[in-house]
């Protein structure tokens, strides 16, 4: 998968979240990793972990879009009842001052 394709998918997910008044808390890019088993003739994949706060409807839409995107091999949505405990970027900057 090209860098440009990955960026395009990630930008689409960010757009879905922010358009529904969701907040992206953190994005972890793990990079290229070996898959546990072959998926669609692929042995390696790029891993991303997105932490965001949004409505269940938004999570369902993000999951739907990722599942129908050809370059995405697997999606694992996890819903948390409590906030992650991460500080928002603006809040973290305000506390440092």
BELBEL-V749967 format. One record per residue. N is the residue number from 1. PSI is psi in whole degrees, 0 to 359 (none if undefined). Layout:
n->(N:N)
psi->(PSI:PSI)
This chain:
n->(1:2:3:4:5:6:7:8:9:10:11:12:13:14:15:16:17:18:19:20:21:22:23:24:25:26:27:28:29:30:31:32:33:34:35:36:37:38:39:40:41:42:43:44:45:46:47:48:49:50:51:52:53:54:55:56:57:58:59:60:61:62:63:64:65:66:67:68:69:70:71:72:73:74:75:76:77:78:79:80:81:82:83:84:85:86:87:88:89:90:91:92:93:94:95:96:97)
psi->(132:153:320:320:318:317:320:316:316:319:322:317:316:319:317:315:310:330:336:24:27:166:124:119:315:144:119:120:109:340:197:127:156:134:152:328:163:132:120:47:17:137:340:156:160:131:136:141:121:128:123:157:125:177:160:327:319:317:318:320:317:315:316:313:317:324:330:359:122:324:352:123:316:151:136:88:138:126:132:136:327:155:157:333:0:148:139:146:317:319:321:320:323:325:332:337:none)
